[in-house]
Structure formats: structure tokens, C-alpha cells
Amino acid sequence: MGKVTIEFDRIEEADDIRNALDGWKYKHFIWELDQKLRSVHKYGAALTGNGEATEEEMDVCYRLRDYIREELQESNLTIE
């Protein structure tokens, strides 16, 4: 694996450093969210707690999942 060096010149860039280092956490969060939305839409699992999702919940989860994937694609990003 190659080596990557990230350099920042000022202490004010600390947020940029943290964002660069935490990128994998954001990717993992989006993947987990996608899986939860998939579970609701595909299997009818409730969004929170136990039970079954309503038709409206399933529809919203489908739409949100589709929206997330479109936005990722437009930004040339993937969660796979």
C-alpha cells in the first residue's frame, strides 16, 4: 500500500485535518444508514424498535436510499 502525507500549515486548519482523517467514518455511517433504509424497504422492518414498517415508511426509505445513491454518484463517491 502506498504512503499518503497530509500537510496543513496553520492550527486553524485543524478541522480540515480531522475531516481528512475521519473520512472513513463518514463512509461507514452512510453505508450503515443505507443498510437500515434497505432493511425497512426490502423486509418491512420498523425504522425504530421492533415491529413492521408502514407503507409510508417503506416508501420514504426507498426514496431516501435512492436520493443518497444519486448524490454519491454525482460526487463520484461510492459506499460499496
PyMOL commands that place a pseudoatom at each C-alpha (Angstrom):
pseudoatom trace, name=CA, resn=MET, resi=1, chain=A, elem=C, hetatm=0, pos=[0.000, 0.000, 0.000]
pseudoatom trace, name=CA, resn=GLY, resi=2, chain=A, elem=C, hetatm=0, pos=[1.219, 3.492, -0.803]
pseudoatom trace, name=CA, resn=LYS, resi=3, chain=A, elem=C, hetatm=0, pos=[2.010, 6.199, 1.672]
pseudoatom trace, name=CA, resn=VAL, resi=4, chain=A, elem=C, hetatm=0, pos=[-0.101, 9.353, 1.900]
pseudoatom trace, name=CA, resn=THR, resi=5, chain=A, elem=C, hetatm=0, pos=[1.108, 12.521, 3.560]
pseudoatom trace, name=CA, resn=ILE, resi=6, chain=A, elem=C, hetatm=0, pos=[-1.333, 15.223, 4.558]
pseudoatom trace, name=CA, resn=GLU, resi=7, chain=A, elem=C, hetatm=0, pos=[0.165, 18.573, 5.456]
pseudoatom trace, name=CA, resn=PHE, resi=8, chain=A, elem=C, hetatm=0, pos=[-1.536, 21.635, 6.881]
pseudoatom trace, name=CA, resn=ASP, resi=9, chain=A, elem=C, hetatm=0, pos=[0.256, 24.871, 7.641]
pseudoatom trace, name=CA, resn=ARG, resi=10, chain=A, elem=C, hetatm=0, pos=[-1.868, 26.523, 10.310]
pseudoatom trace, name=CA, resn=ILE, resi=11, chain=A, elem=C, hetatm=0, pos=[-3.523, 25.437, 13.522]
pseudoatom trace, name=CA, resn=GLU, resi=12, chain=A, elem=C, hetatm=0, pos=[-6.758, 26.924, 12.132]
pseudoatom trace, name=CA, resn=GLU, resi=13, chain=A, elem=C, hetatm=0, pos=[-6.798, 24.034, 9.683]
pseudoatom trace, name=CA, resn=ALA, resi=14, chain=A, elem=C, hetatm=0, pos=[-7.358, 21.518, 12.495]
pseudoatom trace, name=CA, resn=ASP, resi=15, chain=A, elem=C, hetatm=0, pos=[-10.929, 20.887, 11.288]
pseudoatom trace, name=CA, resn=ASP, resi=16, chain=A, elem=C, hetatm=0, pos=[-9.595, 20.088, 7.827]
pseudoatom trace, name=CA, resn=ILE, resi=17, chain=A, elem=C, hetatm=0, pos=[-7.166, 17.618, 9.349]
pseudoatom trace, name=CA, resn=ARG, resi=18, chain=A, elem=C, hetatm=0, pos=[-9.926, 15.947, 11.365]
pseudoatom trace, name=CA, resn=ASN, resi=19, chain=A, elem=C, hetatm=0, pos=[-12.185, 15.714, 8.290]
pseudoatom trace, name=CA, resn=ALA, resi=20, chain=A, elem=C, hetatm=0, pos=[-9.387, 14.190, 6.238]
pseudoatom trace, name=CA, resn=LEU, resi=21, chain=A, elem=C, hetatm=0, pos=[-8.648, 11.598, 8.900]
pseudoatom trace, name=CA, resn=ASP, resi=22, chain=A, elem=C, hetatm=0, pos=[-12.302, 10.805, 9.652]
pseudoatom trace, name=CA, resn=GLY, resi=23, chain=A, elem=C, hetatm=0, pos=[-13.416, 10.306, 6.045]
pseudoatom trace, name=CA, resn=TRP, resi=24, chain=A, elem=C, hetatm=0, pos=[-13.729, 6.544, 6.541]
pseudoatom trace, name=CA, resn=LYS, resi=25, chain=A, elem=C, hetatm=0, pos=[-16.104, 7.140, 9.480]
pseudoatom trace, name=CA, resn=TYR, resi=26, chain=A, elem=C, hetatm=0, pos=[-18.420, 9.184, 7.275]
pseudoatom trace, name=CA, resn=LYS, resi=27, chain=A, elem=C, hetatm=0, pos=[-18.343, 6.493, 4.609]
pseudoatom trace, name=CA, resn=HIS, resi=28, chain=A, elem=C, hetatm=0, pos=[-19.150, 3.810, 7.173]
pseudoatom trace, name=CA, resn=PHE, resi=29, chain=A, elem=C, hetatm=0, pos=[-22.011, 5.877, 8.597]
pseudoatom trace, name=CA, resn=ILE, resi=30, chain=A, elem=C, hetatm=0, pos=[-23.554, 6.360, 5.152]
pseudoatom trace, name=CA, resn=TRP, resi=31, chain=A, elem=C, hetatm=0, pos=[-23.195, 2.626, 4.474]
pseudoatom trace, name=CA, resn=GLU, resi=32, chain=A, elem=C, hetatm=0, pos=[-24.920, 1.766, 7.796]
pseudoatom trace, name=CA, resn=LEU, resi=33, chain=A, elem=C, hetatm=0, pos=[-27.711, 4.234, 7.024]
pseudoatom trace, name=CA, resn=ASP, resi=34, chain=A, elem=C, hetatm=0, pos=[-28.125, 2.724, 3.567]
pseudoatom trace, name=CA, resn=GLN, resi=35, chain=A, elem=C, hetatm=0, pos=[-28.381, -0.762, 5.081]
pseudoatom trace, name=CA, resn=LYS, resi=36, chain=A, elem=C, hetatm=0, pos=[-31.022, 0.386, 7.585]
pseudoatom trace, name=CA, resn=LEU, resi=37, chain=A, elem=C, hetatm=0, pos=[-33.078, 2.008, 4.828]
pseudoatom trace, name=CA, resn=ARG, resi=38, chain=A, elem=C, hetatm=0, pos=[-32.702, -1.154, 2.738]
pseudoatom trace, name=CA, resn=SER, resi=39, chain=A, elem=C, hetatm=0, pos=[-33.918, -3.292, 5.642]
pseudoatom trace, name=CA, resn=VAL, resi=40, chain=A, elem=C, hetatm=0, pos=[-37.023, -1.172, 6.052]
pseudoatom trace, name=CA, resn=HIS, resi=41, chain=A, elem=C, hetatm=0, pos=[-37.793, -1.073, 2.359]
pseudoatom trace, name=CA, resn=LYS, resi=42, chain=A, elem=C, hetatm=0, pos=[-36.956, -4.661, 1.429]
pseudoatom trace, name=CA, resn=TYR, resi=43, chain=A, elem=C, hetatm=0, pos=[-38.018, -6.574, 4.536]
pseudoatom trace, name=CA, resn=GLY, resi=44, chain=A, elem=C, hetatm=0, pos=[-40.581, -4.236, 6.075]
pseudoatom trace, name=CA, resn=ALA, resi=45, chain=A, elem=C, hetatm=0, pos=[-38.681, -3.925, 9.360]
pseudoatom trace, name=CA, resn=ALA, resi=46, chain=A, elem=C, hetatm=0, pos=[-39.641, -0.962, 11.511]
pseudoatom trace, name=CA, resn=LEU, resi=47, chain=A, elem=C, hetatm=0, pos=[-37.318, 2.006, 11.273]
pseudoatom trace, name=CA, resn=THR, resi=48, chain=A, elem=C, hetatm=0, pos=[-37.008, 2.109, 15.060]
pseudoatom trace, name=CA, resn=GLY, resi=49, chain=A, elem=C, hetatm=0, pos=[-37.810, -0.542, 17.619]
pseudoatom trace, name=CA, resn=ASN, resi=50, chain=A, elem=C, hetatm=0, pos=[-39.487, -3.816, 16.796]
pseudoatom trace, name=CA, resn=GLY, resi=51, chain=A, elem=C, hetatm=0, pos=[-42.428, -4.405, 14.539]
pseudoatom trace, name=CA, resn=GLU, resi=52, chain=A, elem=C, hetatm=0, pos=[-43.265, -3.747, 10.954]
pseudoatom trace, name=CA, resn=ALA, resi=53, chain=A, elem=C, hetatm=0, pos=[-42.848, -0.654, 8.857]
pseudoatom trace, name=CA, resn=THR, resi=54, chain=A, elem=C, hetatm=0, pos=[-45.832, 1.116, 7.401]
pseudoatom trace, name=CA, resn=GLU, resi=55, chain=A, elem=C, hetatm=0, pos=[-46.183, 1.512, 3.651]
pseudoatom trace, name=CA, resn=GLU, resi=56, chain=A, elem=C, hetatm=0, pos=[-45.296, 5.181, 4.070]
pseudoatom trace, name=CA, resn=GLU, resi=57, chain=A, elem=C, hetatm=0, pos=[-42.094, 4.343, 5.973]
pseudoatom trace, name=CA, resn=MET, resi=58, chain=A, elem=C, hetatm=0, pos=[-41.105, 1.838, 3.336]
pseudoatom trace, name=CA, resn=ASP, resi=59, chain=A, elem=C, hetatm=0, pos=[-41.730, 4.374, 0.577]
pseudoatom trace, name=CA, resn=VAL, resi=60, chain=A, elem=C, hetatm=0, pos=[-39.783, 7.128, 2.323]
pseudoatom trace, name=CA, resn=CYS, resi=61, chain=A, elem=C, hetatm=0, pos=[-36.868, 4.770, 2.998]
pseudoatom trace, name=CA, resn=TYR, resi=62, chain=A, elem=C, hetatm=0, pos=[-36.808, 3.759, -0.661]
pseudoatom trace, name=CA, resn=ARG, resi=63, chain=A, elem=C, hetatm=0, pos=[-36.813, 7.391, -1.759]
pseudoatom trace, name=CA, resn=LEU, resi=64, chain=A, elem=C, hetatm=0, pos=[-34.103, 8.375, 0.730]
pseudoatom trace, name=CA, resn=ARG, resi=65, chain=A, elem=C, hetatm=0, pos=[-31.909, 5.483, -0.310]
pseudoatom trace, name=CA, resn=ASP, resi=66, chain=A, elem=C, hetatm=0, pos=[-32.341, 6.425, -3.952]
pseudoatom trace, name=CA, resn=TYR, resi=67, chain=A, elem=C, hetatm=0, pos=[-31.529, 10.070, -3.185]
pseudoatom trace, name=CA, resn=ILE, resi=68, chain=A, elem=C, hetatm=0, pos=[-28.383, 9.161, -1.234]
pseudoatom trace, name=CA, resn=ARG, resi=69, chain=A, elem=C, hetatm=0, pos=[-27.142, 6.976, -4.069]
pseudoatom trace, name=CA, resn=GLU, resi=70, chain=A, elem=C, hetatm=0, pos=[-27.812, 9.685, -6.669]
pseudoatom trace, name=CA, resn=GLU, resi=71, chain=A, elem=C, hetatm=0, pos=[-25.909, 12.260, -4.626]
pseudoatom trace, name=CA, resn=LEU, resi=72, chain=A, elem=C, hetatm=0, pos=[-22.995, 9.891, -4.106]
pseudoatom trace, name=CA, resn=GLN, resi=73, chain=A, elem=C, hetatm=0, pos=[-22.870, 9.145, -7.812]
pseudoatom trace, name=CA, resn=GLU, resi=74, chain=A, elem=C, hetatm=0, pos=[-22.929, 12.841, -8.724]
pseudoatom trace, name=CA, resn=SER, resi=75, chain=A, elem=C, hetatm=0, pos=[-19.976, 13.368, -6.380]
pseudoatom trace, name=CA, resn=ASN, resi=76, chain=A, elem=C, hetatm=0, pos=[-18.167, 10.362, -7.853]
pseudoatom trace, name=CA, resn=LEU, resi=77, chain=A, elem=C, hetatm=0, pos=[-18.306, 8.580, -4.485]
pseudoatom trace, name=CA, resn=THR, resi=78, chain=A, elem=C, hetatm=0, pos=[-19.201, 5.037, -3.562]
pseudoatom trace, name=CA, resn=ILE, resi=79, chain=A, elem=C, hetatm=0, pos=[-20.076, 3.218, -0.351]
pseudoatom trace, name=CA, resn=GLU, resi=80, chain=A, elem=C, hetatm=0, pos=[-19.546, -0.253, -1.756]
for i in range(1, 80): cmd.bond("trace and resi %d" % i, "trace and resi %d" % (i + 1))
show_as sticks, trace
zoom trace
